[in-house]
Amino acid sequence: MSVKKGLNFSSALRYSVLFFVVIIGILPAAFLFSSCSDDDNDDNNDVVDRIVGSMSIIPAGTFSQGSPSTEECRFDDEAQYSHTLTRAVAVMETEVTRQMWADLRAVQSSLPDDPTATGYGPGMNNPVQSITWLEAVLFANLLSIHNGLTCCYYIDAALSVPLDAMNYETGPVFCNFDHGGYRLMTEGEWEYACRAGTTTAYNSGHDNLTCLGSDANLEPLAWYAENAHVTGGLQTHPVGEKLANSWTLQDMHGNVWEWCWDWYLSSYPDNSTDFRGPETGSDRCVRGGSYSDEPKHCRAASRGCCEPLTRFSDIGFRLARTVQ
């Protein structure tokens, strides 16, 4: 397993018909070559996207991020703190799939080829994986362009140069969380969305029964090391086959780790509002555990981290949008 886990620091009639045909012919090209919109469509809070499907509205709120000292199998980097999130977000109900990647690439040709290592899950409804953090944020900006939304990601601190296929690997990445485009969740947003009001190890309202091996409380929720076997070994599985949490999000536990915005920090801050991690770092956070992980790494509070250029078959992503 390649993710650094639980570090113990211990996008006339004839003339009328002709006009219609011309417009239809132009629109795809307009979408293909457009850049980030100057106008947010924040009033368009549809919960079904043409590419990435259903999204759930997650309200703003305050929760305890991390795990209590009494939780089994916890790690030292999970010490709880009170975290207030002031933005409501629309979150994908599942992880981004290989089909979603193909659908966006069909209308945004600058998106790279699907990087998925198919030996670890070949199905088009399986999560895309072996994706770098930079490819994930590029996908987000291209999806925003396709939907006429203002991009969230930029390559300059003034937020004036949108990240695109020509520059996404050239330097630092900055995010405008107030824009209505697609983006990764922060680590805090991820855990809050996963928990959906619960305070237990799993978002079903149950705690983990074991650190290693089969866990009956995790089985209905996740593809993990004890149930993800297929001929040839462990693999990802089609998204949406396991139980959803009370906010209708699926696969928050297991299947693939999910990239988040934050640079990894080994200890949480004191009580905070809209915490987004440190300004710089070496590793970006991943959350949720994967098909190759034991129960202890699939808990809601469990944390992982990887270098942004990392490609591992157990890392994918899901997207969100600020809607308030």
Buried (B, 14 or more C-beta within 10 A) or exposed (E): BBBBBBBEEEBEEEEEEEEEEEEEEEEEEEBBEEEBBEEBBBEEBEBEBEBBBBBBBBEEEEBBBBBBEEBBBBBEBBBBBEBBBEBBBBBBBBBBBBBBBBBBBEBBEBBBEBBBBBEBBEBBBBBBBBBBBBBBBBBBBBBBBBBBBBBBBBBBEEBEEBBBBEBBBEEEBBBBBEBBBBBBBBBBBBBBBBBBEBBBBBBBBBBBBBBEEBBEBBBEBBBBBBBBEEEEEBBBBBBBEBEBBEBBBBBBBBBBBBBBBBBBBEEBEEEBEBBBBEEEBEBBBBBBBBBBBBBBBBBBBBBBBBEBEBBBBBBBBBBBBBBE
